[in-house]
Amino acid sequence: MNFTEFGFTPSIVAAIKQCGYSTPTDIQQQAMPHLMQGRDLLGLAQTGTGKTAAFVLPTLQHIAGEAGKKVKALILTPTRELSEQVHENIQLLGQGTRLKSCTLYGGVSKAGQIQKLRQGVDIVVACPGRLLDHLNSKTVDLSSVEILILDEADQMCDKGFLPDIRRILKLVPRQRQSMVFSATMPTEIRRFVEEILTDPVTIRVNHEKPTATIKHALFQVAQGQKTALLKHILQNEKMTTTLVFTRTKHKAKNLARQLQQFGFKATSLQGNLSQNQRKKAMDGFRTGAFNIMVATDIAARGIDVSGISHVVNYDVPDTVETYTHRVGRTGRAEQTGDAYTFATHEDAKMILSVERRLGKNIPRKTVGALNNKARNVSTAATPIGTDEKTRSTSAPRRKTQGKPRKQRSSSFDFGFSAS
């Protein structure tokens, strides 16, 4: 199947070829025929599956003959980076049309955004908070919207945007085509989808399991040894482009700073950065000025960088779906990739859940002793079932009377296997 079979106008087909697209991805093949017919759609897909083009192309096709000064399509995203990524796709794929688009998000002056809105735009790509700000100031009018798209809906839920989105929906015509795309499907999103979609088609692509081209590895490590372990791996393995995930933005900032002090070309992407700082970090990561980016899950939405060789879960994610979404940033387009996870004793339950989803054990990996504050400490955390209070890294193991204690199934394991 190729893009000419969807019935796009010649100008859009020419833009597709200029972008180097040849064969549609799975999400594009499955979603676009329904979207071209005007159906509402729920798309469940990981990052890197081509879903942006899957909704941008039909949107351009529908409104290409209506170019003017009224907003015909509204795309809501959780982050500035994702807004810019979608906007760039619109500009590339719509370059042969007369359609204009703009982005609306916080962290930058409203003046430039207002000027673009006054000049007239057909498509608005916005974060909910800044869009509400413009709506309250009456600098944007959504009364002519024909197409509504929510991208990365699960992250908008995590960021608490659903009340804002509900307020926005009251200002959008009821007669419209609506689409929701999400990497995961928590209960709150499922209920929300029922509110805004009418008789939707549901498309699931690579939703539950990471691609088979990704190699997974697990390091059981004490919390205080994670940075030393990361430094060791970065120094001893060929990691051309690495994305490191932390649980908090404070940790992302500090870890990137430590890696810089170690001499690595590292940057961070987290919520406390200004828009100029975020752009500098993203541009540097794309061009290779930085080959390591430390990010939180929410900030990482919108990172669309090809050729990421490694994903490192410095902190184990809270859900299996998040694990799948994180590691899906490597191993794209049938390329191989590596996903490393640093797990402490407390992460055993989540690791078991991940292994159940994968249908196999994640291989355990070890490294030699690491230097931490002038002490050589093994990366291996205390195995499950060991008494933390009586553990000693230097004292010899005491002999026990009576029957020997039953050993776990692995010398470097959490004491469980996938089921």
C-alpha positions as CSV (number, residue, x, y, z in Angstrom):
1,M,0.0,0.0,0.0
2,N,1.2,3.5,-0.7
3,F,0.0,7.1,0.0
4,T,-1.6,7.6,-3.4
5,E,-4.3,5.1,-2.5
6,F,-5.9,7.4,0.1
7,G,-7.0,10.0,-2.5
8,F,-5.0,13.0,-1.3
9,T,-4.8,16.1,-3.5
10,P,-1.8,16.3,-5.8
11,S,-0.2,19.0,-3.6
12,I,-0.4,16.9,-0.5
13,V,0.9,13.8,-2.4
14,A,3.8,16.0,-3.6
15,A,4.6,17.1,0.0
16,I,4.5,13.4,1.2
17,K,7.0,12.5,-1.4
18,Q,9.2,15.5,-0.6
19,C,9.2,14.4,3.1
20,G,10.5,11.0,2.0
21,Y,7.5,9.0,3.0
22,S,6.8,5.9,0.9
23,T,4.9,3.2,2.7
24,P,2.3,4.1,5.4
25,T,2.9,2.8,8.9
26,D,0.4,0.5,10.5
27,I,-1.4,3.3,12.4
28,Q,-1.6,5.3,9.1
29,Q,-2.9,2.4,7.1
30,Q,-5.6,1.6,9.7
31,A,-6.6,5.0,10.8
32,M,-6.5,7.2,7.7
33,P,-9.3,5.5,5.6
34,H,-11.7,6.1,8.5
35,L,-10.6,9.6,9.1
36,M,-10.9,10.4,5.4
37,Q,-14.5,9.4,5.7
38,G,-15.0,11.8,8.6
39,R,-15.3,9.2,11.3
40,D,-14.5,9.8,15.0
41,L,-11.5,7.8,16.1
42,L,-9.7,6.5,19.2
43,G,-6.0,5.7,18.3
44,L,-3.9,3.7,20.8
45,A,-0.3,3.7,19.7
46,Q,3.2,4.2,21.1
47,T,5.4,7.1,20.2
48,G,7.3,6.6,16.9
49,T,4.4,4.8,15.1
50,G,3.6,7.7,12.8
51,K,0.4,8.8,14.4
52,T,1.1,12.5,13.9
53,A,1.0,12.1,10.1
54,A,-2.0,9.8,10.6
55,F,-4.2,12.7,11.8
56,V,-2.4,15.6,10.1
57,L,-2.8,14.3,6.5
58,P,-6.6,13.7,6.7
59,T,-7.0,17.0,8.5
60,L,-5.2,18.9,5.7
61,Q,-7.2,17.0,3.1
62,H,-10.5,18.0,4.7
63,I,-9.9,21.7,5.1
64,A,-7.5,22.4,2.2
65,G,-10.2,24.0,0.1
66,E,-11.4,26.2,3.0
67,A,-8.2,28.2,3.7
68,G,-9.1,31.6,5.2
69,K,-9.0,33.4,8.5
70,K,-11.1,31.1,10.7
71,V,-9.8,28.3,12.8
72,K,-11.1,25.0,11.2
73,A,-9.0,22.5,13.1
74,L,-7.9,22.5,16.8
75,I,-5.2,20.1,18.1
76,L,-4.6,19.9,21.8
77,T,-1.3,18.6,23.2
78,P,0.2,18.3,26.8
79,T,3.6,19.9,26.1
80,R,5.2,22.7,24.2
81,E,7.6,20.3,22.4
82,L,4.8,18.2,21.2
83,S,2.9,21.3,20.0
84,E,6.0,22.3,18.0
85,Q,6.5,18.8,16.6
86,V,2.9,18.7,15.3
87,H,3.2,22.2,14.0
88,E,6.3,21.2,12.0
89,N,4.5,18.2,10.5
90,I,1.6,20.5,9.4
91,Q,4.0,22.9,7.8
92,L,5.9,20.1,5.9
93,L,2.9,18.1,4.8
94,G,0.8,21.2,4.1
95,Q,3.4,23.2,2.2
96,G,1.6,22.9,-1.1
97,T,-1.7,24.2,0.4
98,R,-2.6,27.7,1.5
99,L,-3.3,26.6,5.0
100,K,-1.7,28.4,7.9
101,S,-1.2,27.1,11.4
102,C,0.2,28.4,14.7
103,T,1.1,27.2,18.2
104,L,-0.3,28.5,21.5
105,Y,1.6,27.5,24.7
106,G,2.9,29.1,27.8
107,G,6.4,30.2,28.6
108,V,6.5,32.7,25.8
109,S,4.9,36.1,25.2
110,K,1.3,36.2,24.1
111,A,1.9,39.2,21.8
112,G,3.4,37.2,19.0
113,Q,0.7,34.6,19.2
114,I,-2.0,37.2,19.1
115,Q,-0.4,38.8,16.0
116,K,-0.5,35.4,14.2
117,L,-4.1,34.8,15.2
118,R,-5.2,38.3,13.9
119,Q,-3.5,37.5,10.6
120,G,-5.7,34.4,10.3
121,V,-4.9,30.8,10.9
122,D,-6.7,27.6,9.8
123,I,-5.1,25.2,12.3
124,V,-4.3,25.9,16.0
125,V,-2.0,23.6,17.9
126,A,-2.2,24.4,21.6
127,C,-1.6,23.4,25.2
128,P,-4.9,23.7,27.1
129,G,-3.8,26.3,29.6
130,R,-2.5,28.9,27.2
131,L,-5.5,28.3,24.9
132,L,-7.9,29.1,27.8
133,D,-5.9,32.2,28.4
134,H,-6.5,33.3,24.8
135,L,-10.2,32.3,25.0
136,N,-10.7,34.4,28.1
137,S,-9.0,37.3,26.4
138,K,-11.2,36.7,23.3
139,T,-8.1,36.6,21.1
140,V,-9.1,33.3,19.5
141,D,-12.5,32.1,18.2
142,L,-13.3,28.4,18.0
143,S,-16.8,28.7,16.7
144,S,-15.8,27.5,13.2
145,V,-13.8,24.4,14.3
146,E,-14.7,21.3,12.2
147,I,-12.0,19.0,13.5
148,L,-10.8,18.4,17.1
149,I,-7.8,16.3,17.9
150,L,-6.4,15.4,21.4
151,D,-2.8,14.1,21.1
152,E,-1.2,12.2,24.0
153,A,-4.5,12.3,26.0
154,D,-3.1,10.2,28.8
155,Q,-0.4,12.7,29.6
156,M,-3.0,15.6,29.5
157,C,-4.9,13.6,32.1
158,D,-1.7,13.2,34.2
159,K,-1.1,16.9,34.0
160,G,-4.6,17.7,35.2
161,F,-5.7,19.2,32.0
162,L,-9.1,17.4,31.7
163,P,-11.1,20.2,33.5
164,D,-9.5,22.8,31.1
165,I,-10.3,20.6,28.1
166,R,-13.9,20.3,29.2
167,R,-14.2,24.1,29.4
168,I,-12.6,24.4,25.9
169,L,-15.1,21.8,24.5
170,K,-18.0,24.0,25.5
171,L,-16.7,26.6,23.0
172,V,-16.3,24.1,20.1
173,P,-19.2,23.2,17.8
174,R,-20.9,19.9,18.6
175,Q,-21.0,19.0,15.0
176,R,-17.4,18.1,14.3
177,Q,-15.0,15.3,13.7
178,S,-13.1,14.3,16.8
179,M,-10.0,12.2,17.3
180,V,-8.2,11.0,20.5
181,F,-4.7,9.5,20.4
182,S,-3.1,8.1,23.5
183,A,-0.2,5.7,24.4
184,T,-2.1,4.3,27.4
185,M,-5.7,4.0,28.3
186,P,-6.3,4.8,32.0
187,T,-9.9,4.7,33.3
188,E,-10.3,8.4,33.5
189,I,-9.3,8.8,29.8
190,R,-11.7,6.0,28.8
191,R,-14.6,7.8,30.4
192,F,-13.5,11.1,28.9
193,V,-13.3,9.5,25.4
194,E,-17.0,8.5,25.8
195,E,-17.9,12.1,26.3
196,I,-16.3,13.6,23.2
197,L,-16.3,10.8,20.6
198,T,-19.4,9.7,18.6
199,D,-19.6,6.1,17.4
200,P,-15.8,6.0,17.2
201,V,-13.5,3.6,15.4
202,T,-10.8,2.2,17.7
203,I,-7.4,1.5,16.3
204,R,-4.7,-0.3,18.4
205,V,-1.2,-0.5,17.1
206,N,1.8,-1.7,19.1
207,H,-0.1,-0.6,22.1
208,E,0.7,-3.3,24.7
209,K,4.2,-4.6,23.9
210,P,7.4,-2.9,22.8
211,T,8.7,-3.7,19.4
212,A,10.6,-7.0,19.1
213,T,13.8,-5.2,17.9
214,I,14.4,-3.8,21.4
215,K,16.8,-5.7,23.7
216,H,15.9,-5.3,27.4
217,A,18.3,-5.5,30.4
218,L,17.9,-5.1,34.1
219,F,20.4,-3.9,36.7
220,Q,19.5,-4.5,40.3
221,V,21.2,-1.6,42.1
222,A,21.0,0.3,45.3
223,Q,19.4,3.8,45.0
224,G,22.6,5.5,45.9
225,Q,24.6,3.7,43.3
226,K,22.5,4.6,40.2
227,T,24.6,7.5,39.1
228,A,27.8,5.6,39.4
229,L,26.3,2.7,37.4
230,L,25.1,5.1,34.7
231,K,28.5,6.7,34.5
232,H,30.1,3.3,34.2
233,I,27.8,2.1,31.4
234,L,28.2,5.4,29.4
235,Q,31.9,5.1,29.6
236,N,32.1,1.4,28.6
237,E,29.4,0.9,26.1
238,K,28.7,2.3,22.6
239,M,25.7,4.5,23.4
240,T,25.5,7.0,20.5
241,T,22.2,8.7,21.5
242,T,20.8,8.0,24.9
243,L,17.5,9.0,26.6
244,V,17.5,8.7,30.4
245,F,14.2,8.8,32.3
246,T,13.9,10.0,35.9
247,R,10.8,10.3,38.1
248,T,11.0,14.0,38.9
249,K,12.1,17.2,37.2
250,H,14.5,18.0,40.1
251,K,16.3,14.7,39.6
252,A,16.5,15.2,35.9
253,K,18.1,18.6,36.3
254,N,20.6,17.4,38.9
255,L,21.5,14.2,37.0
256,A,22.2,16.0,33.8
257,R,24.4,18.5,35.7
258,Q,26.4,15.6,37.3
259,L,26.9,13.9,33.9
260,Q,28.1,17.2,32.5
261,Q,30.6,17.4,35.4
262,F,31.8,13.9,34.5
263,G,32.5,15.2,30.9
264,F,29.5,13.8,29.1
265,K,27.5,15.8,26.5
266,A,24.3,15.8,28.5
267,T,21.3,18.0,28.8
268,S,17.9,17.8,30.5
269,L,14.3,18.4,29.5
270,Q,12.0,19.1,32.4
271,G,9.3,21.5,33.5
272,N,11.4,24.2,35.1
273,L,13.1,25.2,31.8
274,S,12.1,28.3,29.9
275,Q,11.0,27.9,26.3
276,N,14.3,29.0,25.0
277,Q,16.1,26.6,27.2
278,R,13.8,23.7,26.2
279,K,14.3,24.6,22.5
280,K,18.1,24.7,22.9
281,A,18.1,21.3,24.7
282,M,15.9,19.7,22.0
283,D,17.8,21.2,19.1
284,G,21.1,20.1,20.6
285,F,19.8,16.6,21.1
286,R,18.6,16.4,17.5
287,T,21.9,17.7,16.0
288,G,24.2,15.7,18.3
289,A,25.5,18.6,20.3
290,F,24.2,16.6,23.2
291,N,24.1,12.8,22.9
292,I,22.5,12.2,26.3
293,M,19.1,13.7,27.4
294,V,17.7,13.3,30.9
295,A,14.0,13.8,31.0
296,T,10.8,13.2,32.9
297,D,7.9,11.3,31.2
298,I,5.7,14.3,30.7
299,A,8.5,16.5,29.3
300,A,9.6,13.7,27.0
301,R,6.3,13.8,25.1
302,G,7.2,15.5,21.9
303,I,10.8,14.1,21.7
304,D,10.8,12.9,18.1
305,V,14.5,12.0,17.5
306,S,15.4,9.2,15.1
307,G,18.3,6.9,15.9
308,I,18.0,6.8,19.7
309,S,20.3,3.8,20.5
310,H,19.5,3.4,24.2
311,V,16.8,4.2,26.7
312,V,17.7,4.1,30.4
313,N,15.1,3.8,33.1
314,Y,17.1,5.5,35.8
315,D,13.9,5.3,37.8
316,V,11.5,2.4,37.2
317,P,8.2,3.8,35.8
318,D,4.9,3.6,37.7
319,T,3.0,1.6,35.1
320,V,3.7,-1.1,32.5
321,E,2.2,1.2,29.9
322,T,4.7,3.9,30.7
323,Y,7.6,1.4,30.4
324,T,6.3,0.4,27.0
325,H,6.1,4.0,25.9
326,R,9.5,5.0,27.2
327,V,11.4,2.1,25.6
328,G,9.5,2.6,22.4
329,R,11.7,5.6,21.6
330,T,14.4,3.2,20.5
331,G,14.2,0.3,18.1
332,R,12.2,2.3,15.6
333,A,11.8,1.7,11.9
334,E,13.0,-1.9,12.4
335,Q,16.2,-0.7,13.8
336,T,17.6,-2.4,17.0
337,G,17.8,-0.6,20.3
338,D,18.6,-1.2,24.0
339,A,16.5,-0.6,27.0
340,Y,18.3,-0.6,30.4
341,T,16.4,-0.5,33.7
342,F,17.9,0.4,37.1
343,A,15.8,-1.4,39.7
344,T,16.0,-1.3,43.5
345,H,14.6,-3.9,45.9
346,E,11.3,-1.9,46.1
347,D,10.7,-2.1,42.3
348,A,10.3,-5.9,42.3
349,K,6.5,-5.8,41.8
350,M,6.6,-3.5,38.9
351,I,9.4,-5.5,37.2
352,L,7.3,-8.6,37.5
353,S,4.4,-6.8,35.8
354,V,6.7,-5.7,33.0
355,E,8.0,-9.2,32.5
356,R,4.5,-10.6,32.4
357,R,3.6,-8.1,29.7
358,L,6.7,-9.0,27.7
359,G,6.0,-12.7,28.2
360,K,9.6,-13.4,29.3
361,N,12.3,-12.6,31.9
362,I,14.3,-9.5,31.4
363,P,18.0,-10.5,31.3
364,R,19.9,-9.5,34.4
365,K,23.2,-7.7,33.8
366,T,26.0,-7.0,36.2
367,V,29.1,-4.7,36.3
368,G,32.2,-4.7,38.4
369,A,32.5,-2.7,41.7
370,L,31.9,1.0,41.4
371,N,33.7,3.8,43.1
372,N,31.3,5.8,45.3
373,K,32.7,8.3,47.7
374,A,36.1,6.5,47.9
375,R,34.4,3.2,48.6
376,N,34.1,0.2,46.3
377,V,30.5,-0.9,46.4
378,S,28.9,-3.5,44.2
379,T,26.0,-2.4,42.1
380,A,23.9,-5.3,43.2
381,A,21.3,-4.3,45.8
382,T,20.4,-6.7,48.6
383,P,18.5,-9.6,47.1
384,I,14.8,-9.9,48.0
385,G,14.4,-11.6,51.4
386,T,17.7,-10.3,52.9
387,D,17.6,-8.5,56.2
388,E,18.7,-4.9,55.5
389,K,19.6,-4.3,59.1
390,T,22.1,-7.2,59.3
391,R,23.6,-6.9,55.8
392,S,27.3,-6.1,55.6
393,T,29.3,-5.7,52.3
394,S,32.6,-6.6,54.0
395,A,31.8,-9.0,56.9
396,P,32.0,-12.7,56.0
397,R,28.7,-14.7,55.9
398,R,27.9,-16.3,59.2
399,K,27.2,-20.0,59.4
400,T,23.7,-20.9,60.4
401,Q,22.7,-23.9,62.6
402,G,20.1,-26.4,61.5
403,K,18.8,-26.6,57.9
404,P,20.3,-24.3,55.4
405,R,18.1,-21.4,54.3
406,K,16.5,-22.0,50.9
407,Q,18.2,-19.9,48.2
408,R,16.5,-17.8,45.6
409,S,16.4,-18.9,41.9
410,S,19.0,-16.5,40.7
411,S,22.3,-15.2,42.2
412,F,21.4,-11.7,40.8
413,D,17.7,-11.6,40.7
414,F,14.6,-10.3,42.5
415,G,13.7,-13.9,43.3
416,F,10.9,-14.3,40.8
417,S,10.4,-15.1,37.2
418,A,7.8,-14.2,34.6
419,S,4.6,-16.1,34.6
